[in-house]
Amino acid sequence: LDWWHAERSCGQRFAQLLFQPQEGEGPPLSELLQSHHLPYSIWLQERDSVLHKHKWRRDHVVPVLVFRDKTDSRYAKVLSEFPVLPAVTACAHLQWDTRSQETATIFSYAVPAFINEFQLRGFVDEEGFVRFALIVHENHSPYLPVFRADGQWHHFCVTWQQENGTWAIYADGKRRASASGLCAAGPAVTQAIHGQGIFIIGQDQDSLGGTFKEKESFSGNITDLHIWQKVLGAEQIEKVRSCWVVEQDLVFGWSLNALEVESTVGEVTTRLLCPGPVEECPVLEVGSGGFGYTPCQQPLPFICHYRKDAYQQLEKAQLESSHSLAARVNALAERTVIPENIFTNDVQDMNLSVALAALDVLTTVLRGAETPLLESSDLLAVLQLLKQVSDVEVQEGEDLQMLEQLCQYYVEVTEFILEEQNMETWSSVSQVVRGPMAVVELCDKMVSHLAPLLTAGRTKITIQHGNVGLRRALVTNLWFGYSSLQRCLSASSAVSQDVAASHGGQKYLGTEVGTAVISSRLLSDYQEISTSVRYRLQHRIQLSVDGNFPVFSLFPLLCVSPDAGGMWSTSGCSVVTSSLDSTACFCNHTTNFAVLLQVYELQQRTTKEVLTLQTMTFIGCGVSFCALIATFILFVAVGVPKSERTTVHMNLIFALAAAEALLMFSELAKTNQVLCFTITAFLHLFFMAAFSWMLVEGLLLWSKVVAVNMSEDRRMKFYYLTGWGLPITIVGVTLVSSFDKYVAEHHCWLNVQSNVIWAFVGPVLFILAVNTFVLLRVVMVTVASARRRSKMLTPNSSLEKQIGVQIWATAKPVLVLLPVLGLTWVCGVLVHLSIIWAYVFIVLNSFQ
């Protein structure tokens, strides 16, 4: 099988693909396999590899244009009108003709000013790689390798933008090449791609719309070509590769009705597997004992690996089985729905109708049982069938009523196997299946199939049977009422504790699962995203024998992770309020003060760390905001004499207060894209203004230390220009140049991934450098002055006293001027190194 089906096949047998052997284990394993007449390469699973997680795929039926040979006549013309393109992305699936060695033109776009306005060309090099080159304004990028000429379907995207002539080529989801400067050589400013041109697929235009040459034509198959008037990000390109269309700014979407196709160009329909299994997967070379990689779609032998204790439990379940459930199900279905032997089951991919028929029969048998008590082998067989059904790939155009019925049967079977009377059965296979949480994982996969049922008229689907249910909308929720799921999770968590002798030796402390178990994901365009969610869970309270108190106490919220083998974890959520009958929980990704100078994407912090940072930010900014407002009012109300220094202080206070107020409430704007963008722009402006006025504070201080030949009136004009003109210019230029990539993904602040953050961090670092120099100069002058004063007033003082005076003369200006000049912000660029720096940064600067 290919790697994906091999991995799925082992999973459905409660096993895993053979792991990559440790160092030195390869050769003896190779000898063992050769003794069993396996002279081929076999699939492996890398330790700690992302490939072991099932990659969700779907079939995509599309029309294909077939360019059988290189000719000067075959072409397809796009009928859509093209606007002026300051940025562009073109993506398609391509199957390269391996017989063709000459340069080929995949597409060409021509306008009267430039015949080669926008063009993609390629050829096969001596090592068997297809090399692409992009042409814009008749400027030619180098030919660079993008994928192998192996006759398989490959997905590619090319992007270009007017800003700096930046371009990139993606193939099979990975960026293969990128650079800047691909633009017209003459003008000082890069031109946009002209509009109203002619777009031809399969030929190079030597004149507008014609004059094709055979040697430059394309030979192969092409489909799913889409063109956008913007640069798609990596996540959007992965979405397009997965055969979902990004509708925003789409100039041309693939449709034969929107093409003028020359009569000799072939038209066929193909079924693409999206995203295509184009990754290279690990193999063991049986002959040499070495390791290598080969395309994942290649069919190879594989070995399923069991842990010893799991294998023994499977054998025991098989030997002790009466096969009664399998016999009843197979007799009713008149075919093998549940195999009697778990190990020798030939796993077949199911389609929707076969899966529906299998679950229909199984639910009928389970309903007929008075008490659906399952044997170990029965439970494993049902789980095996549920695994197969959850792997069903729903085709386009399937009967949606069948799909909903399939999910109803799935939920009903899940309810049956989670009945409390099956708790002992679950325990008997605990080494094979790590608890009923395996069912949660399967249901989570199954609910993704409901996406086609959601329409503008039907935005929510709920399916429930007994204590088990699922709901599919933008938020996917699964809930499991009190059943063997809770009983097994509770039973596995009991611990003992020694007590005083007067209590009789020992008492037992245990945790009881007191609510329904839920599993949730938030989806956008069928992709999982992260955001904050609030839940309220009703308790299932158990009273003691005398009815006076609950037998369990409420501990901080715990989560069960199927990936962690069903172990309890406190990561991700926190308890907001709790009472005897319910618990309110909050699961969160939040903004805090420490992100302001963060220039790298950080790994996700724990809930406790995030909550601590957020609390410190809110307290610090709240206290600071109140102090700043009070100071501002005092400046105005008390009538402090007007001077350069008071004017500069008041502007700094206003900018900093506005920035901190916006930061405290920026979380409320995350769900509104327009509001979040506006908040980000004003945060950028006011924090930049605060730093500009800190720079003015430094310049004002310098003017008191060094003689400056400038009148006070002229200085104030310069200060206002620096304090407000500089930040307005920086924010304006940033918005114009990076409008589409201005805001970060998870909070209302500047984007780190697109480097927009440097429009804030860069000027800040410059200001901090200037103010550091000012501070050093002030300290030098202050120390020298203190030394002279000490000698004049106390000429006979001791050396220790003189040193103490100088230390105080150094420390005093540093302590006073560090926050005024903003130098405490230097530690902000260090927050990616340790959480400690984030705490220090927030304490120093939120109280500024």
C-alpha positions, 0 to 999 in steps of 0.5 A: 500500500502507499504510506497513508493506507499502510499507516491507516491499515495498522491503525485499524488493527490497533497497531502502528507502522514499524518505527525507525530502528535505533542506531545499529538495529537496522542491519540485523532487522534487515537480515531478519526481513530477508530471511522472510523473503522481503527483498524490498524497501518497507515503510517506516514511521519516524519517531516523533514525526508529524507523519504519524498523524493522519492527514485529512484528504478528500477526493476532488473531481475536476476537468483537465486540459490535455496537451499531448505533444509539443505543437504550435497550435494547441492552447487555451485562452482565459476569457476573464478580463484582467485588472491592473495587478500590483500583486498576483498569485497563480496556482494549478495542478500540473502533470509534466510530460516526462518525454519532453526535455525542452523548455515549455511555457505553462502560461503566458500573459501579454499586454501591448507594452510587454509581450512577456508581461507575466509568464511561467516557464520550465524544463527538466534538468539532467537530474530529473527535476522540473525547473521553473522560471518566472518572467515579469515585465520581461525580467527573467528569474533563474530556473530553479528545481521545484519537483521531480519529473515523475509523471505524478500530479504536483501542485504549484503556486507562483506569487509576485508583488509590486513592492520590491518585485518580491516573488516566490514559487511553491510546489506541493505545499513548500516554498521552493524559491523566493527573492526580490527585484523581479521587475522592469529594469528602467523605472525607479519604481516597480510597475504593477502588471498591466491590465486588459491583457491576454492570458494563454495556457500552454503557449508562449506569445511572441505577439499579442495573443499569437505567434506560437512556437512548437519548441516553447509549447507545453506538453502534459496535463493541467487543471485547477488553475486559479489566479488572484490579484494578491499574494496568498500566504502560506496558510492560504496556499495550503488551503488551495492545495487542499482543493478549497478555493480562496474567493477573496480577490479571485480574478480567474477560477478554473472552469472550462466555460471561462476558457476558449479551448483550441479543438485539438486540446484534450478534455478529460475528468480526473479525481485528485486526492487533496492534498496529494500525498506528495511528501517523501516518507521514510523506508528501510532498505532491506538489502542494505539495512540503511534508511531512505525516503521515497514518495509516499504514494508509492505502493510498498510492503509494510509491517505493523508493530504491536507493543508486547502487552497489547499483543498479548491482550489481543491474543487473549481476547481472540482466544476467549471470544465466542464470536457471537456478535460477529456471527449475528451481524454477518448473518444479518448482513449476509456478508462479513461486516465484522471479521472473526479474526482481528489480526487477519482482517483485510482492511478495505476502504469503505465508501459511504453506502457500504459504511451506512449498510454496515452500521445499519446492521450493527445498530440493529443487532445492538438494539435487539440485545436486552443488555448490550454487554460486549465481550473484549473481542466484540468491543475491539471489532466494533472499534475496528469498524468505527475506525474504518467508517471514520476514514470514509472519504466523502465524495463530491455529489454524495447523497447528503441524507445518507451522510447524516444517517451515517452519523446518526448510526455512528452516535448510536453505536458509540452510545451502546459501547459506552454503556456502564455495563461495558466498563469491565470490558474496556478495562480488559483491553486497556493495553490495546485501546487506552480507554474510552477516550479513543471513542472521543478521538474517532467521533472528532474525526467523524464529525468533520464529514458533516461539513457538506451539510452546512448551507446558508439555510442550515447553519447548525447540525445536532445529532444525539442518541441517549447520552452521546451527541455531536453538533457541527457548525463553526464550532464542533462540539461533542458531548458524552454523558455519564457512562463508562467513559467517565467511570474509566477515567475516574477509576484510573485516577484514585490515589492513596494517602497515609493519615494519622494512626487515629484514623485507622492507617489509610484513606483513599483520595479519588477524582470523580468525573462530575460533568459530561465530557466534551470535545470541541474545535473551532473551524473556519473554512473547514480549517481548525483555528484557535480562539477563546471559548467559555463553557458552563458544565452541569455537575452530576453530584453524588451524595454520601450515604447520609446525603449531607455532602458530595463525595467529590470536591471540585479541583481545577479543570482538567482536560483529557488528551487522546494524543497523550494516551488519555492522561489528565492535563491542566493545560489550555483551560482555567476555572472561572467560577464553580458551585455545587451544581456547575463549573464555568471554564475559560479556554484562552489565547490572549494578548499581554504587554509582553507581545509588544516587542516580540519579534519571533513567534513563540511556542504556546505558553501554558494556561497558567503562564498566559493568565499570569501575564494577562493579569499582570498586564491588566493590573500594571496598565490599570494602575499606570493609566490611573496615575497618568490621568491623575498627573495630567489633571494635576498639570492642568488644574494646579496651573504648573508654569508652562515650560518646555519640560511640562509640555513634553511631559504632558504629551508623553503622558497623553500618548502613553495613557491612550496606548495603555487604555487601548491595550487593556481592551484590545482583546474585546476587538479580536472577533471583529476584523475591522475593529481589530485592525483599527485598534492595532493602527491606533496602538501602533500610533500611540505607542510610537508617539510615546516613544517619540516623546521619550526621544524628545525627553532625551533631546530636552535633557541633552539641551540642558547638558550641552549648549544648543544654539536654538531658541525655545520656540524653534525647539518646541516646533522641532519637538512637536514634529518629532513627537507626533509627525514621526509616528504619524509618518511611520504608521501611514507608510506601514499601512500603505505598504503592508495593508493586507499583512498588518495585523497579527493572527491571534491578537490585535497587534502588528504581524510578526510573521510578515515582519510588520512588527519591525515598523515598531521595533526598529524605530524603538531600538533607534530611540533607545540607542539615542536615549542610552547615549544621552543617559550615559552623558548625563551620568558622566556630567552628574558624577563629575559635578558631585565630585567637585561639590564634595571636594568643595564642601567637605574637603577632608571627608573619608574615601568611603564617604566620597565613594558613597556620594559618587555611587548615589550621584550615579544611581539617582539619575539612572533610577529617575531617567530609566523609565522617563527615557523608556530604557526599561523597554530594552528587555522586551526583545528578550521575551522569546528567550524565557518566560522570566523576561516576559514577567520582568518586561511587564513589571517594568513597563506596564507600570511606566 
